[in-house]
Amino acid sequence: MAGYVLVLAVIILGGAIATVGDRLGSKVGKARLSWFNLRPRQTAVLITILTGSLISASTLAILFALSRELRDGVLRIDTIRRQQAAAEQELAETRAQKDKIEAELAQSQIELANIRQRLSQTNQVLEQAVNRQTLTEAELKQLQDRYTQAQKNLENFEAQGARLRQEIQRLQRERQAIQSRLEDVAGQKVALETAIRTAQQRLAEVEAQKDRLQAEIERIQDQLAVANQQQQVLRNQQRSLQQEIAALEASRQRLEENVSILLLGLRRGTIAIRTGQVLASAVIQNVKDPAQATQVIEELLREARRNAIVLNSPQDLKPTDQVIQITTEDVRRLRSQISDGQPYVVRILAAANYLQGESNILVVPQVARNQQVFREGENLATISLDPSQMTDEQILQRLDQLFTVSNQRAIASGVLPDPVTGTVGSFRQIELVKFVLDLKDHQGTVDISAVTPTSVYTAGPLTLSLVARQNQRVILRSG
């Protein structure tokens, strides 16, 4: 009965600890807690592992605390086996001694029988020799001496037989004691075999749990490999940014060296091209060798030349005049950077202010990885207002603040702004006016969000859609 109660207690305790561990892991997962710089999911897995270990430890502790036979069987199995081997060896030695003593006793009994037979023969001879007593006194004395000696031998043999019988009784008592010990050892052996079977079943469960943990470890290792790949991508992006920083630093040095060119914008006259103005831009991808990169750069420079001619209208321009000037180092660096097959946005910027009619325009390249910055439907900024209590100008002013915040967030997230205006896009005025007029028809507080209707990349532009909500319900959408 005690064994059934013990098993039931172990099962109930294991279920309780498993339930607590499951709830604790769920709460940790929901709370997204992190231990030892692990991910929340990995922290939940760690807690589950600790709970399983606690179940195993508590099970063994209960079994050892409540079952002395199991504790002795598990902890003293080697001692019991050694005692059993020693007892079996003692039994074998005792049996050998018993067989030897029994053989000696049998030999003594044979000798005693021979002596008795010889005594009988002697008596017969003595009876026959009575008539010859006078003639055989010497022989009779000799026979009497032999008889006396035989009697002594007989007494010795009888004493030795008594000692042998006592030894046999002692050996029988020892045999019974050894037999009792063997029965105790057999009982311990049965209990030990039962404990071993239980331990083997528990070991099988532990092995199954180990396999599950191994599968979980392999899954975590796969996630770690993916994270390492992402880390490598981030490192590549970091190297690209470092190259861009180096390129910008070189451009800054060149601009400082060409300060005389920058001072052109201070002269009197009409400024046709401003510093940082985009003369050409393009999104390139799948460029995997320097030859393709050279073709792309030449096409961008030709587009920059056309735009510069349109903006600057240089006088006496010949078809062979370059108009656009760029350093060989900038071209080499740009060609090396865009030849890795990744998507890039490349812009050709004016290095200074140029007056109307100037024909030598120094440009610098700007390059950045073209990657997704915002997903479709992502909310960039939100404001709250009551259109019934505000004028059109006030509403437009609040919306302009919304656009400003959205513009700043887009620039901070990686969208390339216009170097001259500092913006990353524009909103059509006619749509803005229509949205304000429609908004005036609603009463109460309205939440207005700037949402990206499509995916936005580094190259831009940032396109926004205004969404008005009241009580979590969409009431108005621009466009």
C-alpha positions in Angstrom: 0.0 0.0 0.0 2.9 2.3 0.8 4.3 1.8 -2.7 1.1 2.8 -4.3 0.8 6.0 -2.2 4.5 6.8 -3.0 3.9 6.4 -6.8 0.6 8.5 -6.5 2.5 11.2 -4.6 5.3 11.3 -7.2 2.8 11.6 -10.1 0.8 14.4 -8.4 4.0 16.3 -7.5 5.4 15.9 -11.0 2.1 17.2 -12.5 2.0 20.1 -10.1 5.6 21.2 -10.9 5.0 20.7 -14.6 1.9 22.9 -14.4 3.7 25.6 -12.5 6.7 25.4 -14.9 4.3 25.7 -17.9 2.5 28.7 -16.5 5.7 30.3 -15.4 7.2 29.8 -18.9 4.0 31.2 -20.5 4.1 34.3 -18.3 7.8 34.7 -19.0 7.1 34.4 -22.7 4.3 36.9 -22.6 6.3 39.3 -20.5 9.2 38.9 -22.9 11.6 38.7 -20.0 15.3 38.0 -20.8 17.8 36.3 -18.5 21.6 36.2 -19.0 21.2 38.3 -22.3 19.1 35.5 -23.8 16.1 36.0 -26.1 12.6 35.9 -24.5 11.8 32.6 -26.2 15.2 31.2 -25.1 14.5 32.3 -21.6 11.1 30.5 -21.6 12.9 27.4 -22.9 15.5 27.7 -20.1 12.7 27.9 -17.5 11.0 24.8 -19.0 14.3 22.9 -18.8 14.8 24.0 -15.2 11.3 22.8 -14.4 11.9 19.4 -16.0 15.2 19.1 -14.0 13.2 20.0 -10.8 10.7 17.2 -11.6 13.5 14.7 -11.9 15.3 15.9 -8.8 12.1 15.9 -6.7 11.1 12.4 -7.9 14.5 11.0 -6.9 14.4 12.9 -3.6 11.0 11.5 -2.7 11.9 7.9 -3.7 15.2 8.1 -1.7 13.4 9.7 1.3 10.5 7.2 1.5 12.1 4.0 0.3 15.0 2.7 2.3 15.3 -0.4 0.1 15.5 1.7 -3.1 18.1 4.0 -1.5 20.2 1.1 -0.3 19.7 -0.7 -3.6 20.8 2.3 -5.7 23.6 3.6 -3.4 24.9 0.2 -1.9 24.5 -2.1 -4.9 28.3 -2.6 -5.3 28.6 -3.4 -1.5 25.8 -5.9 -1.6 27.3 -7.6 -4.7 30.6 -7.8 -2.9 29.0 -9.3 0.2 27.1 -11.8 -1.9 30.3 -12.9 -3.6 32.1 -13.2 -0.3 29.3 -15.3 1.2 29.3 -17.6 -1.9 33.0 -18.0 -1.6 32.7 -18.8 2.2 30.0 -21.3 1.4 32.2 -23.0 -1.2 35.1 -23.2 1.2 32.8 -24.6 3.9 31.5 -27.2 1.6 35.0 -28.2 0.6 36.0 -28.5 4.3 32.8 -30.5 5.0 33.6 -32.9 2.1 37.2 -33.3 3.4 36.0 -34.0 7.0 33.4 -36.5 5.8 36.1 -38.3 3.7 38.4 -38.5 6.8 35.4 -39.7 8.9 34.7 -42.4 6.4 38.3 -43.5 6.3 38.4 -43.6 10.2 35.2 -45.7 10.2 36.8 -48.1 7.7 40.0 -48.4 9.8 37.8 -48.9 12.9 35.9 -51.7 11.2 39.2 -53.3 10.1 40.5 -53.1 13.7 37.3 -54.6 15.1 37.6 -57.3 12.5 41.2 -57.9 13.5 40.1 -57.9 17.1 37.6 -60.5 16.4 40.1 -62.6 14.6 42.5 -62.1 17.5 39.9 -63.3 20.0 39.4 -66.4 17.9 43.1 -67.0 17.8 43.2 -66.4 21.5 40.5 -69.0 22.2 42.3 -71.4 20.0 45.6 -70.7 21.7 44.4 -71.2 25.3 45.5 -74.8 25.0 48.8 -73.7 23.9 49.0 -71.0 26.7 52.3 -72.3 28.1 53.9 -72.4 24.7 52.5 -69.1 23.5 52.9 -66.8 26.6 55.2 -64.6 24.7 52.8 -64.5 21.8 49.9 -63.9 24.1 51.7 -61.0 25.8 52.4 -59.6 22.4 48.8 -60.0 21.4 47.7 -58.3 24.7 50.0 -55.4 23.9 48.6 -55.2 20.5 45.1 -55.4 21.9 45.9 -52.6 24.4 47.3 -50.6 21.6 44.2 -51.3 19.5 42.0 -50.3 22.4 43.9 -47.0 22.7 43.6 -46.5 18.9 39.9 -47.3 19.2 39.4 -44.7 22.0 41.4 -42.2 20.0 39.2 -43.0 16.9 36.0 -42.7 19.0 37.2 -39.3 20.4 38.1 -38.1 16.9 34.7 -39.3 15.7 33.0 -37.3 18.5 35.0 -34.2 17.5 34.1 -34.8 13.9 30.4 -35.0 14.8 30.7 -31.8 16.7 32.5 -30.1 13.8 29.7 -31.4 11.5 27.1 -30.0 13.7 28.9 -26.6 13.8 29.2 -26.7 10.0 25.5 -27.5 9.7 24.7 -24.5 11.9 27.0 -22.3 9.8 25.3 -23.7 6.7 21.9 -22.8 8.0 23.2 -19.3 8.8 24.7 -18.9 5.4 21.5 -20.2 3.8 19.5 -17.6 5.8 21.9 -14.9 4.6 21.5 -16.1 1.1 17.8 -15.9 1.4 18.2 -12.3 2.7 20.5 -11.5 -0.2 18.0 -13.1 -2.6 15.3 -10.8 -1.2 17.6 -7.8 -1.5 18.4 -8.9 -5.0 14.7 -9.0 -6.0 14.2 -5.5 -4.5 17.3 -4.3 -6.2 16.1 -5.7 -9.6 12.8 -3.9 -9.1 14.6 -0.7 -8.3 16.8 -1.2 -11.3 13.8 -1.7 -13.6 12.2 1.5 -12.2 15.5 3.4 -12.7 15.7 2.0 -16.2 12.2 3.2 -17.0 13.1 6.6 -15.5 16.2 6.6 -17.6 14.2 5.9 -20.7 12.0 8.9 -19.9 15.1 11.0 -19.3 16.5 9.9 -22.6 13.2 10.8 -24.4 13.3 14.2 -22.7 17.0 14.5 -23.7 16.0 13.8 -27.4 13.3 16.5 -27.2 15.8 18.9 -25.7 18.3 18.0 -28.4 15.7 18.8 -31.1 15.0 22.1 -29.3 18.8 22.8 -29.2 19.1 22.1 -32.9 16.2 24.4 -33.6 17.8 27.2 -31.5 21.1 26.5 -33.3 19.3 27.0 -36.7 17.8 30.3 -35.3 21.3 31.2 -34.2 22.7 30.5 -37.7 20.0 32.7 -39.2 20.8 35.4 -36.6 24.5 35.1 -37.5 23.6 35.5 -41.2 21.6 38.6 -40.3 24.5 39.8 -38.2 26.8 39.3 -41.2 24.4 41.3 -43.4 24.5 44.1 -40.7 28.2 44.0 -40.7 28.3 44.3 -44.5 25.9 47.3 -44.2 28.2 48.8 -41.5 31.1 48.4 -43.8 29.1 50.1 -46.6 28.2 52.9 -44.2 31.9 53.2 -43.2 32.8 53.4 -46.9 30.2 56.1 -47.4 31.5 58.0 -44.5 35.0 57.8 -45.9 33.8 58.9 -49.2 31.9 61.9 -47.7 35.0 62.7 -45.7 37.1 62.7 -48.9 34.4 64.8 -50.5 34.6 67.3 -47.6 38.3 67.5 -47.9 38.1 68.1 -51.7 35.4 70.7 -51.1 37.7 72.5 -48.6 40.6 72.2 -51.1 38.3 73.7 -53.7 37.0 76.6 -51.5 37.6 79.0 -54.3 35.0 77.1 -56.4 32.5 77.3 -53.5 33.0 81.0 -53.3 31.5 81.3 -56.8 28.1 81.4 -55.2 29.0 84.6 -53.4 29.5 86.5 -56.5 26.8 88.7 -58.0 24.6 87.0 -60.4 21.7 84.5 -60.7 22.4 81.2 -59.0 21.3 78.5 -61.4 22.6 75.4 -59.5 22.8 75.3 -55.7 25.2 73.3 -53.5 24.0 69.7 -53.0 21.3 70.0 -55.8 20.6 66.6 -57.3 21.6 66.6 -61.0 21.0 62.9 -61.6 19.8 59.9 -59.6 19.1 56.2 -60.3 18.4 53.0 -58.5 20.8 50.3 -59.7 20.9 46.6 -58.9 22.5 43.4 -60.2 25.7 45.1 -61.2 28.3 42.4 -60.6 31.4 43.6 -62.4 33.3 46.9 -62.9 32.4 47.1 -66.6 28.7 47.3 -65.8 29.4 49.7 -63.0 31.3 52.0 -65.5 28.4 52.0 -67.9 26.0 52.9 -65.1 28.3 55.8 -63.9 28.7 57.1 -67.4 24.9 57.1 -68.0 24.4 59.0 -64.7 27.1 61.6 -65.7 25.4 62.1 -69.1 22.0 62.7 -67.3 23.7 65.1 -64.9 25.3 66.9 -67.9 21.9 67.3 -69.6 20.2 68.6 -66.4 23.1 71.0 -65.7 22.9 72.4 -69.3 19.1 72.9 -68.9 19.5 74.6 -65.5 22.7 76.6 -66.2 22.4 77.5 -69.9 26.2 77.9 -70.5 27.2 80.2 -73.3 29.3 79.1 -76.3 28.9 75.4 -75.4 30.5 73.0 -77.7 29.3 69.3 -78.1 32.7 68.1 -76.8 32.6 70.2 -73.6 32.3 68.0 -70.5 30.4 70.6 -68.4 30.3 68.0 -65.5 33.6 67.4 -63.7 34.2 64.6 -61.2 37.4 63.3 -59.7 38.9 60.0 -60.8 39.1 58.9 -57.2 35.3 59.5 -56.8 34.6 57.4 -59.9 36.9 54.6 -58.8 35.4 54.5 -55.3 31.8 54.5 -56.7 32.6 51.8 -59.2 34.1 49.6 -56.5 31.1 50.1 -54.2 28.3 49.3 -56.6 29.9 46.2 -58.2 28.7 43.7 -55.5 25.3 43.0 -57.1 23.4 44.7 -54.3 20.7 47.4 -54.9 21.9 51.0 -54.5 20.6 54.4 -55.0 23.2 56.7 -56.6 22.8 60.5 -56.9 25.1 63.0 -58.5 25.2 66.2 -56.5 26.5 69.7 -57.3 29.6 70.4 -55.2 28.9 74.2 -55.0 26.7 77.1 -56.1 27.0 78.0 -59.8 25.9 81.1 -61.6 23.9 81.3 -64.7 26.1 80.5 -67.7 29.0 78.8 -66.0 30.2 75.7 -67.9 32.5 73.8 -65.4 30.4 72.2 -62.7 32.1 70.1 -60.1 29.9 67.2 -58.9 30.3 64.5 -56.2 28.5 61.1 -56.0 26.3 60.0 -53.2 25.5 56.3 -52.8 23.5 54.3 -50.3 22.0 50.8 -50.1 18.5 50.8 -51.4 16.5 48.8 -48.9 13.0 48.8 -47.5 12.5 51.5 -44.8 8.8 51.4 -44.2 6.2 48.7 -45.0 2.9 49.3 -46.6 0.4 50.7 -44.2 2.9 51.7 -41.6 1.9 54.6 -39.3 4.7 57.3 -39.1 3.0 59.9 -36.9 -0.4 60.8 -35.3 -1.9 64.0 -34.0 -5.3 64.7 -32.3 -7.5 67.7 -32.9 -11.1 68.9 -32.8 -11.9 70.3 -36.3 -15.1 71.9 -35.2 -13.2 74.1 -32.8 -10.4 75.1 -35.2 -10.1 77.3 -38.3 -8.8 76.0 -41.6 -5.4 77.7 -41.0 -5.1 76.1 -37.6 -5.9 72.7 -39.1 -3.4 73.2 -41.9 -0.8 74.3 -39.3 -1.3 71.1 -37.3 -1.1 68.9 -40.4 2.1 70.7 -41.4 3.5 69.6 -38.0 2.4 66.1 -38.8 4.2 66.2 -42.1 7.3 67.6 -40.4 7.4 64.8 -37.8 6.9 62.2 -40.6 9.7 63.8 -42.7 12.1 63.7 -39.7 11.2 60.1 -38.9 11.7 59.1 -42.5 15.1 60.8 -42.7 16.2 59.2 -39.4 15.1 55.8 -40.6 17.2 56.0 -43.8 15.2 57.7 -46.6 17.5 60.0 -48.5 16.3 63.6 -48.4 16.6 66.3 -51.0 19.9 68.1 -50.0 18.5 71.5 -50.9 15.0 71.3 -49.4 15.8 68.7 -46.7 12.5 66.9 -47.5 11.8 63.4 -48.6 8.5 63.9 -50.4 5.6 66.2 -50.9 1.8 66.2 -50.4 -0.5 67.5 -53.2 -2.1 70.7 -52.0 -5.4 70.0 -53.7 -5.8 66.7 -51.8 -4.7 68.5 -48.6 -7.4 71.2 -49.0 -10.1 68.6 -49.9 -9.1 66.6 -46.8 -9.4 69.7 -44.5 -12.8 70.6 -46.0 -14.1 67.0 -45.5 -12.7 67.0 -41.9 -14.7 70.1 -41.0 -17.9 68.1 -41.3 -17.0 66.0 -38.2 -17.5 66.9 -34.5 -15.4 65.9 -31.6 -11.8 64.8 -31.2 -10.3 63.1 -34.3 -7.0 61.2 -34.5 -5.1 61.9 -37.8 -2.3 59.5 -38.8 0.3 59.8 -41.6 0.4 56.3 -43.2 2.5 54.9 -46.0 0.1 53.6 -48.7 3.0 51.6 -50.3 6.4 50.4 -49.3 9.1 53.1 -49.0 12.7 52.5 -49.8 15.9 54.4 -49.3 15.7 56.1 -52.7 12.3 57.6 -51.7 10.2 59.5 -52.3 8.0 59.3 -49.2 4.3 59.1 -50.2 1.8 59.6 -47.4 -1.9 59.0 -46.9 -3.8 60.9 -44.2 -6.2 58.6 -42.2 -8.7 60.2 -39.8 -10.1 58.0 -37.0 -12.7 58.7 -34.4 -13.3 56.2 -31.6 -11.0 53.7 -33.3 -13.1 53.9 -36.5 -11.8 55.3 -39.9 -14.0 58.2 -40.9 -11.9 59.8 -43.6 -9.0 59.0 -45.8 -7.1 61.3 -48.2 -7.2 60.5 -51.9 
